[in-house]
């Protein structure tokens, strides 16, 4: 039993990373990663044992080598400056240094301890790893149960106006400033939308400045304090994201027999995996690898050669839009609700307005926000053109953002543009409206409901701990 400490040690970062990212990583990814690490540990320990002929010594040597390789990238980042990190010569030198260190350390452990009885040391390491594994697993189970708790969203009575239900294409951009802030106003994008028949609401605002608050509030048509059972002073993602996956708007369209097409960025994609499993639904999952393994890989020795910016740029922007352009329009007698949430132009800012990747060190610099936004606008416009060319006549296209740029004083200002089936209609949404009332207005107009319009309130959030406090807007 004491010989399982290498397994406990090697699985510890898996449990820990999953507990910290339970909102973004699926249970299946967690189980697959556990299985993969288990096989690696068994193969590694047994392989070394063939050489040293001592199972206790084999467990110790493997544990040391695994720890070094798994965390090598942190050492690399700590040793070299950001400029030197990019130099290929330093990468090669560091990799060979780490491999040499592992060989020397393993050899020293073998020659120094081969004649010792290591049972006592194995017992100490077993109890040590068991102690820490117990607490992280308890924390993991607690977060898992909290995240997957059943949420009973009671639907308000809806009207019975079901005739000629519109197809709805709902596009959300993350942290798009819209057109109210002059220095960040993409006039070319604005003009292009107007030419395509969109109604622009320049003064529309988000009630919250964080996605994990803004989107659940919009989709449940309530303020966050009215959604949760016990209002809190601080809302962390795990406290509220459950109300994203099971929300009133999606339930409403389910009741109306809508066919769903879902695309959500990597932070929210897995929320819909179980909610939309019927054959009539299409979920576009753009993840090409296990996200938990990706986190472990990034900490390891092999991450030194990993081109993260280019990979993220393709997976989060280029590939999703290309795929949606091909598969979004599905001929069906049932009305369609297509939900698309892109993590852009939110940080990191991958490229300039022409799509050229920028330096890694500049991807968080706010000076690159507007050029990146203009690039995203062009990409989204191509997606909109594909919808316009193939949609039914009664289709409704909604394009908006969840919040503005955090660095701006006017971070509540957002993009809001709507293409109505009847282009003569301009007054469904108020010019100074907010997201909490958005679907109340849409459902009242197109489905005959009678939802009251709530008072507009605005909240700001501390970037480090998601503390929510009311924010006055002049």
C-alpha positions as CSV (number, residue, x, y, z in Angstrom):
1,X,0.0,0.0,0.0
2,X,2.8,2.4,0.8
3,X,4.1,2.1,-2.7
4,X,1.2,4.1,-4.2
5,X,2.7,7.4,-3.1
6,X,4.1,8.1,-6.6
7,X,0.6,7.8,-7.9
8,X,-0.7,10.1,-5.2
9,X,2.1,12.6,-5.9
10,X,1.6,12.5,-9.6
11,X,-2.2,12.8,-9.5
12,X,-2.1,15.7,-7.0
13,X,-1.7,18.4,-9.7
14,X,-4.5,16.8,-11.7
15,X,-6.9,17.1,-8.7
16,X,-5.7,20.6,-7.9
17,X,-6.0,22.0,-11.5
18,X,-9.4,20.4,-11.9
19,X,-10.7,21.9,-8.6
20,X,-9.4,25.3,-9.7
21,X,-10.9,25.1,-13.2
22,X,-14.0,23.1,-12.6
23,X,-16.1,25.6,-14.5
24,X,-14.1,25.1,-17.6
25,X,-13.0,21.4,-17.6
26,X,-15.5,18.6,-18.0
27,X,-15.7,15.5,-15.8
28,X,-14.8,13.3,-18.8
29,X,-11.6,15.3,-19.3
30,X,-10.7,14.8,-15.7
31,X,-11.3,11.1,-15.8
32,X,-9.3,10.7,-19.0
33,X,-6.4,12.7,-17.5
34,X,-6.4,10.6,-14.3
35,X,-6.3,7.4,-16.4
36,X,-3.5,8.7,-18.6
37,X,-1.4,9.8,-15.6
38,X,-2.1,6.5,-13.9
39,X,-0.7,4.5,-16.9
40,X,2.3,6.8,-17.1
41,X,3.1,6.3,-13.4
42,X,2.7,2.5,-13.6
43,X,4.9,2.3,-16.8
44,X,7.5,4.6,-15.3
45,X,7.8,2.9,-12.0
46,X,7.9,-0.6,-13.5
47,X,10.3,0.5,-16.2
48,X,12.8,1.9,-13.7
49,X,12.3,-1.1,-11.5
50,X,13.6,-3.3,-14.3
51,X,16.9,-1.4,-14.1
52,X,17.3,-1.0,-10.3
53,X,15.7,-4.2,-9.1
54,X,14.2,-2.3,-6.1
55,X,10.6,-1.3,-6.1
56,X,11.0,1.3,-3.3
57,X,14.0,2.9,-5.0
58,X,12.1,2.8,-8.3
59,X,9.2,4.7,-6.8
60,X,11.5,7.4,-5.3
61,X,13.5,7.9,-8.5
62,X,10.4,8.2,-10.6
63,X,8.7,10.6,-8.3
64,X,11.7,13.0,-8.4
65,X,12.0,12.8,-12.2
66,X,8.3,13.3,-12.7
67,X,8.1,16.3,-10.4
68,X,11.0,18.0,-12.2
69,X,9.6,17.4,-15.7
70,X,6.1,18.4,-14.8
71,X,7.1,21.8,-13.3
72,X,10.1,22.6,-15.5
73,X,8.4,25.4,-17.4
74,X,7.9,27.3,-14.2
75,X,11.6,27.0,-13.5
76,X,12.3,28.2,-17.1
77,X,10.1,31.3,-16.7
78,X,11.7,32.1,-13.4
79,X,15.3,31.8,-14.7
80,X,15.1,33.7,-18.0
81,X,13.8,37.2,-18.8
82,X,10.8,37.5,-21.1
83,X,13.2,38.4,-24.0
84,X,15.5,35.5,-23.3
85,X,12.6,33.1,-23.0
86,X,11.9,33.5,-26.7
87,X,15.4,32.6,-27.8
88,X,15.5,29.1,-29.2
89,X,19.1,28.6,-28.0
90,X,18.0,29.0,-24.4
91,X,15.1,26.6,-24.9
92,X,17.4,23.9,-26.2
93,X,20.0,24.6,-23.4
94,X,17.4,24.4,-20.7
95,X,15.8,21.2,-22.0
96,X,19.1,19.4,-22.1
97,X,20.0,20.8,-18.7
98,X,16.8,19.4,-17.2
99,X,17.2,16.0,-18.8
100,X,20.8,15.9,-17.6
101,X,19.7,16.9,-14.1
102,X,17.1,14.1,-14.1
103,X,19.7,11.5,-15.1
104,X,22.3,12.7,-12.6
105,X,19.7,12.9,-9.8
106,X,18.3,9.5,-10.5
107,X,21.8,8.0,-10.6
108,X,22.8,9.6,-7.4
109,X,19.7,8.4,-5.6
110,X,20.4,4.9,-6.9
111,X,24.1,4.8,-5.8
112,X,23.5,6.4,-2.5
113,X,20.4,4.5,-1.4
114,X,20.6,1.2,-3.2
115,X,21.7,-0.6,-0.1
116,X,19.3,1.0,2.3
117,X,15.9,-0.3,3.5
118,X,13.6,2.4,2.1
119,X,10.3,1.1,3.6
120,X,10.3,3.7,6.3
121,X,10.9,6.5,3.8
122,X,8.1,5.1,1.6
123,X,5.7,5.2,4.6
124,X,6.6,8.8,5.3
125,X,6.0,9.8,1.7
126,X,2.8,7.8,1.6
127,X,1.3,9.6,4.6
128,X,2.6,13.0,3.4
129,X,1.0,12.6,-0.1
130,X,-2.2,11.1,1.3
131,X,-2.6,14.0,3.7
132,X,-2.5,16.7,0.9
133,X,-4.4,14.5,-1.5
134,X,-7.3,14.1,1.0
135,X,-7.8,17.9,1.4
136,X,-7.6,18.7,-2.3
137,X,-10.1,15.9,-3.2
138,X,-12.5,17.0,-0.5
139,X,-12.3,20.5,-1.9
140,X,-12.8,19.1,-5.4
141,X,-15.9,17.1,-4.4
142,X,-17.3,20.2,-2.6
143,X,-16.9,22.4,-5.7
144,X,-18.2,19.6,-8.0
145,X,-21.4,19.2,-6.0
146,X,-21.9,22.9,-5.7
147,X,-21.4,23.4,-9.5
148,X,-23.7,20.6,-10.5
149,X,-26.5,21.3,-8.0
150,X,-30.0,21.3,-9.5
151,X,-31.3,24.7,-10.1
152,X,-35.0,25.1,-10.2
153,X,-35.8,28.0,-12.6
154,X,-39.5,28.7,-12.4
155,X,-40.7,30.0,-15.7
156,X,-43.1,33.0,-15.6
157,X,-46.3,32.5,-17.6
158,X,-45.7,33.0,-21.3
159,X,-48.1,34.2,-23.9
160,X,-49.5,31.8,-26.5
161,X,-48.5,33.8,-29.6
162,X,-46.6,31.0,-31.4
163,X,-47.4,31.6,-35.0
164,X,-44.6,32.5,-37.3
165,X,-41.9,32.2,-34.7
166,X,-38.7,33.8,-35.9
167,X,-35.3,32.1,-36.3
168,X,-32.9,33.9,-33.9
169,X,-29.2,34.3,-34.4
170,X,-27.7,35.5,-31.2
171,X,-24.0,36.6,-31.4
172,X,-22.2,37.8,-28.3
173,X,-18.7,39.4,-28.4
174,X,-16.7,39.6,-25.1
175,X,-15.7,43.2,-24.1
176,X,-16.7,45.0,-27.3
177,X,-17.0,48.8,-26.6
178,X,-19.8,49.4,-29.2
179,X,-20.0,52.9,-30.7
180,X,-20.5,55.3,-27.8
181,X,-16.8,55.8,-27.0
182,X,-15.3,58.0,-29.7
183,X,-11.7,56.8,-29.4
184,X,-12.9,53.1,-29.7
185,X,-15.7,53.6,-32.3
186,X,-15.1,51.5,-35.4
187,X,-17.1,53.7,-37.9
188,X,-16.5,51.3,-40.8
189,X,-18.1,48.5,-38.8
190,X,-21.0,50.7,-37.8
191,X,-21.6,51.8,-41.4
192,X,-21.4,48.3,-42.6
193,X,-24.0,47.1,-40.1
194,X,-26.3,50.0,-41.0
195,X,-26.0,49.2,-44.7
196,X,-27.1,45.6,-44.0
197,X,-30.2,46.8,-42.2
198,X,-29.1,46.7,-38.6
199,X,-30.6,49.0,-36.0
200,X,-27.8,50.4,-33.9
201,X,-28.3,51.3,-30.2
202,X,-25.3,53.4,-29.3
203,X,-26.2,54.0,-25.7
204,X,-27.0,50.4,-24.7
205,X,-25.3,49.2,-21.5
206,X,-24.5,46.1,-19.6
207,X,-25.7,46.0,-15.9
208,X,-22.4,44.2,-14.9
209,X,-18.8,44.5,-15.9
210,X,-18.0,40.8,-15.7
211,X,-19.1,38.0,-18.0
212,X,-19.9,35.5,-15.3
213,X,-22.4,38.1,-13.9
214,X,-23.6,39.8,-17.1
215,X,-24.6,36.7,-19.2
216,X,-26.5,34.8,-16.4
217,X,-28.3,38.0,-15.6
218,X,-29.3,38.6,-19.3
219,X,-30.4,35.0,-19.9
220,X,-32.4,34.9,-16.8
221,X,-33.8,38.4,-17.3
222,X,-33.1,39.2,-13.6
223,X,-30.4,40.8,-11.5
224,X,-28.0,38.3,-10.0
225,X,-29.2,39.0,-6.5
226,X,-32.7,37.9,-7.6
227,X,-31.4,34.7,-9.3
228,X,-29.4,33.1,-6.5
229,X,-31.2,31.6,-3.5
230,X,-29.1,33.5,-1.0
231,X,-27.7,36.8,-2.3
232,X,-24.0,37.2,-1.6
233,X,-21.6,40.1,-1.2
234,X,-19.2,38.5,-3.6
235,X,-19.9,36.2,-6.6
236,X,-17.2,33.9,-7.8
237,X,-17.7,32.1,-11.1
238,X,-18.7,28.8,-9.5
239,X,-21.4,30.6,-7.5
240,X,-23.3,31.8,-10.6
241,X,-22.3,29.9,-13.7
242,X,-24.8,27.1,-13.0
243,X,-27.5,29.7,-13.8
244,X,-25.8,30.2,-17.2
245,X,-26.2,26.6,-18.3
246,X,-29.8,26.4,-16.9
247,X,-31.4,29.7,-17.7
248,X,-34.8,31.1,-18.4
249,X,-34.3,32.1,-22.0
250,X,-33.1,28.7,-23.1
251,X,-35.9,27.0,-21.2
252,X,-38.4,29.4,-22.8
253,X,-37.2,28.5,-26.3
254,X,-37.1,24.8,-25.4
255,X,-40.8,25.1,-24.4
256,X,-41.5,26.7,-27.8
257,X,-39.9,23.7,-29.6
258,X,-36.9,25.6,-30.9
259,X,-34.0,23.8,-32.4
260,X,-30.7,24.9,-30.8
261,X,-27.3,25.6,-32.3
262,X,-24.7,26.3,-29.6
263,X,-21.2,27.7,-29.8
264,X,-19.5,28.9,-26.6
265,X,-15.9,29.7,-26.0
266,X,-13.8,27.4,-23.9
267,X,-14.8,28.8,-20.6
268,X,-18.5,28.1,-21.2
269,X,-18.6,25.4,-23.8
270,X,-18.8,22.5,-21.3
271,X,-21.7,24.0,-19.5
272,X,-23.9,22.9,-22.4
273,X,-22.6,19.4,-22.9
274,X,-25.3,17.7,-20.8
275,X,-28.0,20.3,-21.3
276,X,-28.1,19.9,-25.1
277,X,-27.6,16.3,-25.9
278,X,-30.7,15.7,-28.1
279,X,-30.1,14.7,-31.7
280,X,-31.9,17.9,-32.9
281,X,-29.3,20.1,-31.4
282,X,-25.9,21.0,-32.8
283,X,-23.1,21.9,-30.4
284,X,-19.9,23.2,-32.0
285,X,-17.0,22.2,-29.7
286,X,-13.8,23.7,-31.0
287,X,-11.5,22.2,-28.4
288,X,-9.0,19.9,-30.1
289,X,-7.4,18.6,-26.9
290,X,-8.1,17.8,-23.3
291,X,-8.1,21.2,-21.5
292,X,-6.8,19.6,-18.2
293,X,-3.9,18.0,-20.0
294,X,-3.3,21.3,-21.7
295,X,-2.9,23.0,-18.3
296,X,-0.5,20.2,-17.1
297,X,1.4,20.4,-20.4
298,X,1.9,24.1,-20.0
299,X,3.6,23.6,-16.7
300,X,5.9,20.9,-18.0
301,X,9.2,20.7,-19.8
302,X,7.5,20.3,-23.2
303,X,5.6,23.7,-23.0
304,X,8.8,25.6,-23.8
305,X,8.2,24.8,-27.5
306,X,4.5,25.4,-27.4
307,X,3.2,28.2,-29.6
308,X,0.3,29.2,-27.4
309,X,-0.8,32.6,-29.0
310,X,-1.1,31.1,-32.5
311,X,-2.9,28.0,-31.2
312,X,-5.4,30.1,-29.2
313,X,-5.9,32.6,-32.1
314,X,-6.9,29.8,-34.5
315,X,-9.0,27.9,-32.0
316,X,-10.9,30.9,-30.5
317,X,-11.4,33.1,-33.6
318,X,-10.5,31.7,-37.0
319,X,-11.7,28.1,-36.8
320,X,-15.0,28.7,-35.0
321,X,-16.1,31.4,-37.4
322,X,-15.0,29.4,-40.5
323,X,-16.9,26.4,-39.1
324,X,-20.0,28.3,-38.2
325,X,-20.2,29.9,-41.6
326,X,-20.4,26.4,-43.1
327,X,-22.7,24.7,-40.5
328,X,-24.8,27.5,-38.9
329,X,-27.7,27.6,-41.3
330,X,-29.6,24.3,-41.0
331,X,-32.7,23.7,-43.1
332,X,-35.4,22.7,-40.6
333,X,-39.2,23.1,-40.2
334,X,-38.6,23.9,-36.6
335,X,-37.6,27.5,-35.6
336,X,-33.9,27.8,-34.7
337,X,-32.2,29.6,-31.9
338,X,-28.4,29.9,-32.6
339,X,-26.3,31.0,-29.7
340,X,-22.7,32.1,-30.3
341,X,-20.4,33.5,-27.6
342,X,-16.9,34.5,-28.7
343,X,-14.1,35.3,-26.3
344,X,-13.1,38.4,-28.4
345,X,-12.1,41.2,-28.5
346,X,-11.3,40.4,-24.8
347,X,-7.7,40.0,-23.8
348,X,-5.3,38.7,-25.0
349,X,-5.2,40.9,-28.1
350,X,-3.8,38.4,-30.6
351,X,-3.3,40.5,-33.7
352,X,-3.6,43.8,-35.4
353,X,-6.5,44.9,-37.5
354,X,-5.2,43.0,-40.5
355,X,-4.9,39.7,-38.7
356,X,-1.1,39.7,-38.2
357,X,0.0,38.2,-34.9
358,X,1.6,40.6,-32.5
359,X,4.4,40.0,-30.0
360,X,3.4,37.9,-27.0
361,X,4.6,40.6,-24.6
362,X,2.2,43.1,-26.2
363,X,-1.0,41.0,-26.1
364,X,-2.1,42.5,-22.8
365,X,-1.3,46.1,-23.8
366,X,-4.4,48.1,-24.1
367,X,-3.0,50.0,-27.1
368,X,-3.7,46.9,-29.1
369,X,-7.3,46.6,-28.0
370,X,-8.8,48.8,-30.8
371,X,-6.8,47.3,-33.7
372,X,-7.8,43.8,-32.5
373,X,-11.4,44.9,-32.1
374,X,-11.4,46.1,-35.8
375,X,-10.1,42.7,-36.9
376,X,-12.8,40.9,-34.9
377,X,-15.4,43.3,-36.5
378,X,-14.3,42.2,-39.9
379,X,-14.5,38.5,-39.0
380,X,-18.0,38.9,-37.5
381,X,-19.2,40.8,-40.5
382,X,-18.3,37.8,-42.7
383,X,-20.3,35.6,-40.4
384,X,-23.2,38.0,-40.6
385,X,-23.1,38.1,-44.4
386,X,-23.3,34.3,-44.4
387,X,-26.4,34.4,-42.2
388,X,-28.1,37.2,-44.3
389,X,-27.5,35.2,-47.5
390,X,-29.1,32.0,-46.2
391,X,-31.6,32.9,-43.4
392,X,-35.3,32.7,-43.5
393,X,-37.2,36.0,-44.1
394,X,-38.5,36.1,-40.5
395,X,-35.0,35.8,-38.9
396,X,-33.8,38.0,-36.1
397,X,-30.1,38.7,-35.8
398,X,-28.8,40.0,-32.5
399,X,-25.3,41.2,-32.1
400,X,-24.0,42.6,-28.8
401,X,-21.3,42.4,-26.2
402,X,-21.5,41.3,-22.5
403,X,-19.5,44.3,-21.2
404,X,-17.1,46.9,-22.3
405,X,-13.4,47.4,-21.8
406,X,-12.5,47.2,-18.1
407,X,-9.8,49.9,-18.4
408,X,-12.4,52.5,-19.5
409,X,-14.5,54.7,-17.2
410,X,-17.5,53.9,-19.6
411,X,-17.0,50.1,-19.3
412,X,-20.7,49.6,-19.0
413,X,-21.2,50.8,-22.6
414,X,-21.6,47.8,-25.0
415,X,-22.2,46.9,-28.6
416,X,-25.9,46.4,-29.5
417,X,-27.1,46.0,-33.0
418,X,-30.3,44.1,-34.1
419,X,-31.5,43.1,-37.6
420,X,-35.2,42.8,-37.3
421,X,-37.4,40.8,-39.7
422,X,-39.3,44.0,-40.4
423,X,-36.8,46.7,-41.1
424,X,-39.4,49.4,-40.4
425,X,-39.4,48.4,-36.7
426,X,-37.0,50.5,-34.7
427,X,-38.5,50.9,-31.2
428,X,-38.5,47.4,-29.7
429,X,-35.5,48.2,-27.6
430,X,-35.1,51.5,-25.8
431,X,-32.1,53.6,-26.9
432,X,-30.8,53.7,-23.3
433,X,-31.7,50.1,-22.5
434,X,-29.7,47.5,-20.6
435,X,-29.2,43.7,-20.9
436,X,-31.3,42.7,-18.0
437,X,-34.4,44.0,-20.0
438,X,-33.2,42.9,-23.4
439,X,-35.0,39.6,-23.7
440,X,-38.0,41.0,-21.8
441,X,-38.5,43.4,-24.8
442,X,-37.8,40.7,-27.4
443,X,-40.1,38.1,-26.0
444,X,-42.9,40.7,-25.4
445,X,-42.7,41.7,-29.1
446,X,-42.3,38.3,-30.8
447,X,-44.0,35.9,-28.4
448,X,-46.8,37.9,-26.9
449,X,-45.5,37.8,-23.4
450,X,-46.1,40.6,-20.9
451,X,-42.9,40.9,-18.9
452,X,-42.4,44.1,-17.0
453,X,-39.4,46.3,-17.7
454,X,-37.1,46.4,-14.7
455,X,-35.4,49.5,-13.3
456,X,-31.9,49.9,-14.8
457,X,-29.2,49.4,-12.2
458,X,-25.5,49.1,-12.8
459,X,-22.8,47.2,-10.9
460,X,-19.0,47.2,-11.0
461,X,-16.7,44.4,-10.0
462,X,-13.3,44.2,-8.5
463,X,-11.0,42.4,-10.9
464,X,-9.3,40.2,-8.3
465,X,-12.2,38.9,-6.2
466,X,-15.4,39.6,-8.1
467,X,-16.8,41.8,-5.3
468,X,-19.9,43.4,-6.7
469,X,-21.0,46.9,-5.7
470,X,-23.5,49.3,-7.2
471,X,-22.1,51.8,-9.5
472,X,-23.7,55.1,-10.4
473,X,-23.6,56.2,-14.0
474,X,-24.0,59.8,-14.9
